[in-house]
Amino acid sequence: MGPVAEVANDMARRGLMVVPVVSVLAGLVAGWDVAASIGYAALIVVANFLLAAHLLSWAARISLALIPSVALGGYALRLALVFLAVWFVKDFSWVRIIPLGITIIATHLGLLVWELRYVSATFAHPGLKPRTTSIAKENQRTGVRALLGSGKQPKPAAGFRPSDKFKSPTF
């Protein structure tokens, strides 16, 4: 799985964690028709992100020159699919168009902003930022910086002898 698909899958996971809570709260406050509309809109958004990511991953495997064309064509295709998904259900009794439209817009923007915290914009780790383990967090907390800041000298690595230091060349 490429970095684009990794980010989209992470956004889908985060979105699907929040949707049930928001839908139930909306159902309690505004009615179950609104809750169903919100849930449907969130599924449209998640499907949109996943389709975009998988289209771009597919294009990247074929050719780097194909990526812009697939991005533009994929945008038009996904826009048409979102339109069709809304148009198909607009006359159903459980659909409330205003909450559906607001949720589509807000969920797109909200998931993108939320995902900014987790995306790594470096060539070393494209996609999501690497997760730190508890050992890495402990090393960060009590690492060399902590030792130097306290005035203590860090211990040399196992098997290191001071005579192993590189000697500067003489000219």
N, C-alpha and C positions, 0 to 999 in steps of 0.2 A: 504494500500500500504506500503510495506516494505521500509527500507532505500535504498536498492539497486535500486529498481524501482523508488524511488523518485529522486535519483541522475541521473538516466538515462533519466527520463522524463524532468528534468531540462536541461540536456545536449541537448536533442532533441529540446526543446524550444529555447535554445540559438542558436543552429545550424540552425534551420529554420528561425531565425531572420536575420542571416548573409547571408545565401545562396542566396536570391533574389538580394541583393546588389552586391555580388561578381559576380553572373551570369550576371547581366546587365552590370557591368563594363567590364567583360571579353567579353561580346557580342559586346560592343562598340569598344573595342580595337582589339580583335582577330577574331571576327566573331560569328555568332549565333550558329554555330556548336559546338564551344568551350563552349559557354554558356550552351547549352543543355547537353553537356558531364559533365560539372561541376555540374549542377543541379542534374543529374542522379547519379553521384558519391556521392554527399552529401546525397541523399536519401538512397543510399546503406549503408552509414556509420551510419546514424541515425537509420535505421532499424536494423543494426547489434548491436548497443548499446542497443536498446530496447529489442531485442530478448535475448541478454545475460542477461540483468537485470531480465527479466520475467522468464527465465529458472532458474536462481539462486534463485529468490524469491519462485518459485514453489518447488524447491528442499529443501529450508529451512523450508517450511511448513511441509514437509514429514519427513525429518530426517537430522540432522546435518552431519551425516556420508555420506549422499548422495551428499552433496554440492561439494566435490572435484571431484567426478565422473562426475557430471553434468557439472562442469566447464571445465573439460578436453574434455569430449564428445561434449559439446556445442561448444567449440572452434573449434573442427574439423568440426562439422556441419556448423557452421557459416562461416568458411573458405571456405568450399565447396559451400555454398550459394553465397558468394561474388564472387567466381570464376565463378559459373554458371550465375550470374547476368551480369558479364562482357562478358563471352563467348557468351551468348544469343544475345547480341546487338553489338558484335564486327564488324559485316559486315553491319550494318545499315549506311545509308548515313550521318546521323547527328552525328555519333560518331567519336571522335578524341581520339585515345587510349592513347597517351602521357598525355594530360591534364586530362583524366579520371583517369589514374593511379596515377599521381601526386596529384590529388585532393583527392583520396581515402586515400593515405598515410598522406598527410598534414592535412586533416580534422580529421582523427583519432587522430593524435598527438595534433593538435591544440585544439580540444574540450576537450581532457583529461587535457592538461595544463591549459586551461581556467577554467575548472571546479574545479581545485585545490583551487582556491580562495573561493569557496562556500561550500566545503565539510568539515564537522566537523568530526574530528578523535577522538572523545571522546565517552565514553559509555553513558554519560549523554544525548547527542544529536546525536545519530547515523544518518548518512545521511547528509542532508544539515544543515548548521549552522542556528540557529534560527534567524529569521529576527527581528531586533529591531524596535520598533515603535517610533514615534516622542516623546512620553512621556518618553520612556526609554532613548532615546538620550539626552533629556533635563535633565533627572536625572543624566546621566553620566556627562554631562557638568557642572551642578550645584550641584552635589551630595556632599557627606560627604568629599571626598578628596578636593573638591574645597573650602569647608568651612574651613577645617582644614588648608589648605594651606594659607588661607587669615587671619588666626589668630582668626577667629570667632568660637564659640562653636556651634555645631549643636543643634537644638531644640529637647527636648525630645519628644517621641511619645505621642500622645493624650492619656490622662488618666494615664500617668506615674507619680508617685510621688516618690520623693527621698527615702521615707521611705519603698518603695517596694523593695529596693535592697536586694539581698541575704546577709545574715549575715554569716560570716565565722564560722565554728564550733569551739568550744573551747574544748580543751582536758584536 
